[in-house]
């Protein structure tokens, strides 16, 4: 699915969707993998897991860590972005 196709599901334009992915990339939450003109984004689970632990601590919840790969096919964000 391209960024444009994904944008159709959220009532936003392709440039807006691309801008959101740029913010996520800069925050270290996704890693872009470019293949030709297509970019596939992968979730960086280690960063997301750290954020979730932080939220849990704020609310006084006890959470145990599990081993999680930082990037796998299961963590792949399906949307892709076609580069001009």
CNS distance restraints for C-alpha pairs under 8 A (distance, minus, plus):
assign (resid   1 and name CA) (resid   5 and name CA) 5.89 0.50 0.50
assign (resid   1 and name CA) (resid   6 and name CA) 6.55 0.50 0.50
assign (resid   1 and name CA) (resid  78 and name CA) 6.51 0.50 0.50
assign (resid   1 and name CA) (resid  79 and name CA) 5.02 0.50 0.50
assign (resid   1 and name CA) (resid  80 and name CA) 5.67 0.50 0.50
assign (resid   2 and name CA) (resid   6 and name CA) 6.24 0.50 0.50
assign (resid   2 and name CA) (resid  38 and name CA) 7.96 0.50 0.50
assign (resid   2 and name CA) (resid  79 and name CA) 5.52 0.50 0.50
assign (resid   2 and name CA) (resid  80 and name CA) 4.39 0.50 0.50
assign (resid   2 and name CA) (resid  81 and name CA) 5.00 0.50 0.50
assign (resid   2 and name CA) (resid  82 and name CA) 6.34 0.50 0.50
assign (resid   3 and name CA) (resid   7 and name CA) 5.98 0.50 0.50
assign (resid   3 and name CA) (resid  14 and name CA) 5.78 0.50 0.50
assign (resid   3 and name CA) (resid  17 and name CA) 6.35 0.50 0.50
assign (resid   3 and name CA) (resid  18 and name CA) 6.80 0.50 0.50
assign (resid   3 and name CA) (resid  79 and name CA) 5.79 0.50 0.50
assign (resid   3 and name CA) (resid  80 and name CA) 5.33 0.50 0.50
assign (resid   3 and name CA) (resid  81 and name CA) 4.58 0.50 0.50
assign (resid   3 and name CA) (resid  82 and name CA) 7.11 0.50 0.50
assign (resid   4 and name CA) (resid   8 and name CA) 6.50 0.50 0.50
assign (resid   4 and name CA) (resid  13 and name CA) 6.94 0.50 0.50
assign (resid   4 and name CA) (resid  14 and name CA) 4.58 0.50 0.50
assign (resid   4 and name CA) (resid  17 and name CA) 7.66 0.50 0.50
assign (resid   4 and name CA) (resid  81 and name CA) 7.44 0.50 0.50
assign (resid   5 and name CA) (resid   9 and name CA) 7.19 0.50 0.50
assign (resid   6 and name CA) (resid  10 and name CA) 6.97 0.50 0.50
assign (resid   6 and name CA) (resid  17 and name CA) 7.91 0.50 0.50
assign (resid   6 and name CA) (resid  79 and name CA) 6.33 0.50 0.50
assign (resid   7 and name CA) (resid  11 and name CA) 6.04 0.50 0.50
assign (resid   7 and name CA) (resid  12 and name CA) 5.07 0.50 0.50
assign (resid   7 and name CA) (resid  13 and name CA) 5.62 0.50 0.50
assign (resid   7 and name CA) (resid  14 and name CA) 5.65 0.50 0.50
assign (resid   7 and name CA) (resid  17 and name CA) 6.04 0.50 0.50
assign (resid   8 and name CA) (resid  12 and name CA) 6.53 0.50 0.50
assign (resid   8 and name CA) (resid  13 and name CA) 7.37 0.50 0.50
assign (resid  12 and name CA) (resid  16 and name CA) 6.17 0.50 0.50
assign (resid  12 and name CA) (resid  17 and name CA) 6.71 0.50 0.50
assign (resid  13 and name CA) (resid  17 and name CA) 6.30 0.50 0.50
assign (resid  14 and name CA) (resid  18 and name CA) 6.09 0.50 0.50
assign (resid  15 and name CA) (resid  19 and name CA) 6.11 0.50 0.50
assign (resid  16 and name CA) (resid  20 and name CA) 6.33 0.50 0.50
assign (resid  17 and name CA) (resid  21 and name CA) 6.37 0.50 0.50
assign (resid  18 and name CA) (resid  22 and name CA) 6.19 0.50 0.50
assign (resid  18 and name CA) (resid  81 and name CA) 7.33 0.50 0.50
assign (resid  19 and name CA) (resid  23 and name CA) 6.39 0.50 0.50
assign (resid  20 and name CA) (resid  24 and name CA) 6.33 0.50 0.50
assign (resid  21 and name CA) (resid  25 and name CA) 5.98 0.50 0.50
assign (resid  21 and name CA) (resid  30 and name CA) 7.81 0.50 0.50
assign (resid  22 and name CA) (resid  26 and name CA) 6.11 0.50 0.50
assign (resid  23 and name CA) (resid  27 and name CA) 6.18 0.50 0.50
assign (resid  24 and name CA) (resid  28 and name CA) 6.33 0.50 0.50
assign (resid  24 and name CA) (resid  29 and name CA) 5.26 0.50 0.50
assign (resid  24 and name CA) (resid  30 and name CA) 5.84 0.50 0.50
assign (resid  25 and name CA) (resid  29 and name CA) 5.84 0.50 0.50
assign (resid  25 and name CA) (resid  30 and name CA) 5.01 0.50 0.50
assign (resid  25 and name CA) (resid  31 and name CA) 6.12 0.50 0.50
assign (resid  25 and name CA) (resid  32 and name CA) 7.35 0.50 0.50
assign (resid  28 and name CA) (resid  44 and name CA) 7.06 0.50 0.50
assign (resid  28 and name CA) (resid  47 and name CA) 7.05 0.50 0.50
assign (resid  29 and name CA) (resid  43 and name CA) 6.02 0.50 0.50
assign (resid  29 and name CA) (resid  44 and name CA) 5.15 0.50 0.50
assign (resid  29 and name CA) (resid  45 and name CA) 7.61 0.50 0.50
assign (resid  29 and name CA) (resid  47 and name CA) 6.13 0.50 0.50
assign (resid  29 and name CA) (resid  48 and name CA) 6.60 0.50 0.50
assign (resid  30 and name CA) (resid  41 and name CA) 5.91 0.50 0.50
assign (resid  30 and name CA) (resid  42 and name CA) 5.26 0.50 0.50
assign (resid  30 and name CA) (resid  43 and name CA) 4.52 0.50 0.50
assign (resid  30 and name CA) (resid  44 and name CA) 5.21 0.50 0.50
assign (resid  31 and name CA) (resid  41 and name CA) 5.47 0.50 0.50
assign (resid  31 and name CA) (resid  42 and name CA) 5.14 0.50 0.50
assign (resid  31 and name CA) (resid  43 and name CA) 6.53 0.50 0.50
assign (resid  31 and name CA) (resid  44 and name CA) 6.65 0.50 0.50
assign (resid  32 and name CA) (resid  39 and name CA) 6.11 0.50 0.50
assign (resid  32 and name CA) (resid  40 and name CA) 5.72 0.50 0.50
assign (resid  32 and name CA) (resid  41 and name CA) 4.47 0.50 0.50
assign (resid  32 and name CA) (resid  42 and name CA) 6.40 0.50 0.50
assign (resid  33 and name CA) (resid  39 and name CA) 5.48 0.50 0.50
assign (resid  33 and name CA) (resid  40 and name CA) 5.24 0.50 0.50
assign (resid  33 and name CA) (resid  41 and name CA) 6.18 0.50 0.50
assign (resid  33 and name CA) (resid  42 and name CA) 7.62 0.50 0.50
assign (resid  34 and name CA) (resid  38 and name CA) 5.78 0.50 0.50
assign (resid  34 and name CA) (resid  39 and name CA) 4.34 0.50 0.50
assign (resid  34 and name CA) (resid  40 and name CA) 6.42 0.50 0.50
assign (resid  35 and name CA) (resid  39 and name CA) 6.24 0.50 0.50
assign (resid  35 and name CA) (resid  40 and name CA) 7.93 0.50 0.50
assign (resid  37 and name CA) (resid  82 and name CA) 5.29 0.50 0.50
assign (resid  37 and name CA) (resid  83 and name CA) 4.91 0.50 0.50
assign (resid  37 and name CA) (resid  84 and name CA) 7.16 0.50 0.50
assign (resid  38 and name CA) (resid  80 and name CA) 6.19 0.50 0.50
assign (resid  38 and name CA) (resid  81 and name CA) 5.46 0.50 0.50
assign (resid  38 and name CA) (resid  82 and name CA) 4.37 0.50 0.50
assign (resid  38 and name CA) (resid  83 and name CA) 6.11 0.50 0.50
assign (resid  39 and name CA) (resid  80 and name CA) 5.09 0.50 0.50
assign (resid  39 and name CA) (resid  81 and name CA) 4.90 0.50 0.50
assign (resid  39 and name CA) (resid  82 and name CA) 6.23 0.50 0.50
assign (resid  39 and name CA) (resid  83 and name CA) 7.44 0.50 0.50
assign (resid  40 and name CA) (resid  76 and name CA) 7.72 0.50 0.50
assign (resid  40 and name CA) (resid  77 and name CA) 7.01 0.50 0.50
assign (resid  40 and name CA) (resid  78 and name CA) 7.00 0.50 0.50
assign (resid  40 and name CA) (resid  79 and name CA) 6.44 0.50 0.50
assign (resid  40 and name CA) (resid  80 and name CA) 4.53 0.50 0.50
assign (resid  40 and name CA) (resid  81 and name CA) 6.74 0.50 0.50
assign (resid  41 and name CA) (resid  76 and name CA) 6.43 0.50 0.50
assign (resid  41 and name CA) (resid  77 and name CA) 5.32 0.50 0.50
assign (resid  41 and name CA) (resid  78 and name CA) 7.26 0.50 0.50
assign (resid  41 and name CA) (resid  79 and name CA) 6.97 0.50 0.50
assign (resid  41 and name CA) (resid  80 and name CA) 6.64 0.50 0.50
assign (resid  42 and name CA) (resid  71 and name CA) 6.60 0.50 0.50
assign (resid  42 and name CA) (resid  72 and name CA) 7.79 0.50 0.50
assign (resid  42 and name CA) (resid  75 and name CA) 6.04 0.50 0.50
assign (resid  42 and name CA) (resid  76 and name CA) 4.32 0.50 0.50
assign (resid  42 and name CA) (resid  77 and name CA) 5.14 0.50 0.50
assign (resid  43 and name CA) (resid  70 and name CA) 7.98 0.50 0.50
assign (resid  43 and name CA) (resid  71 and name CA) 6.67 0.50 0.50
assign (resid  43 and name CA) (resid  75 and name CA) 5.49 0.50 0.50
assign (resid  43 and name CA) (resid  76 and name CA) 5.98 0.50 0.50
assign (resid  43 and name CA) (resid  77 and name CA) 6.24 0.50 0.50
assign (resid  44 and name CA) (resid  48 and name CA) 6.52 0.50 0.50
assign (resid  44 and name CA) (resid  70 and name CA) 5.54 0.50 0.50
assign (resid  44 and name CA) (resid  71 and name CA) 5.97 0.50 0.50
assign (resid  44 and name CA) (resid  75 and name CA) 7.73 0.50 0.50
assign (resid  45 and name CA) (resid  49 and name CA) 5.79 0.50 0.50
assign (resid  45 and name CA) (resid  68 and name CA) 7.27 0.50 0.50
assign (resid  45 and name CA) (resid  69 and name CA) 7.19 0.50 0.50
assign (resid  45 and name CA) (resid  70 and name CA) 5.16 0.50 0.50
assign (resid  45 and name CA) (resid  71 and name CA) 6.73 0.50 0.50
assign (resid  45 and name CA) (resid  75 and name CA) 7.36 0.50 0.50
assign (resid  46 and name CA) (resid  50 and name CA) 6.26 0.50 0.50
assign (resid  46 and name CA) (resid  68 and name CA) 7.28 0.50 0.50
assign (resid  46 and name CA) (resid  69 and name CA) 7.54 0.50 0.50
assign (resid  46 and name CA) (resid  70 and name CA) 5.37 0.50 0.50
assign (resid  47 and name CA) (resid  51 and name CA) 6.42 0.50 0.50
assign (resid  48 and name CA) (resid  52 and name CA) 6.26 0.50 0.50
assign (resid  49 and name CA) (resid  53 and name CA) 6.21 0.50 0.50
assign (resid  50 and name CA) (resid  54 and name CA) 6.24 0.50 0.50
assign (resid  51 and name CA) (resid  55 and name CA) 6.33 0.50 0.50
assign (resid  52 and name CA) (resid  56 and name CA) 6.14 0.50 0.50
assign (resid  53 and name CA) (resid  57 and name CA) 6.19 0.50 0.50
assign (resid  53 and name CA) (resid  63 and name CA) 6.97 0.50 0.50
assign (resid  54 and name CA) (resid  58 and name CA) 6.37 0.50 0.50
assign (resid  55 and name CA) (resid  59 and name CA) 6.49 0.50 0.50
assign (resid  56 and name CA) (resid  60 and name CA) 6.14 0.50 0.50
assign (resid  56 and name CA) (resid  61 and name CA) 4.96 0.50 0.50
assign (resid  56 and name CA) (resid  62 and name CA) 6.98 0.50 0.50
assign (resid  56 and name CA) (resid  63 and name CA) 7.05 0.50 0.50
assign (resid  57 and name CA) (resid  61 and name CA) 5.69 0.50 0.50
assign (resid  57 and name CA) (resid  62 and name CA) 7.18 0.50 0.50
assign (resid  71 and name CA) (resid  75 and name CA) 6.04 0.50 0.50
assign (resid  71 and name CA) (resid  76 and name CA) 7.53 0.50 0.50
assign (resid  72 and name CA) (resid  76 and name CA) 6.56 0.50 0.50
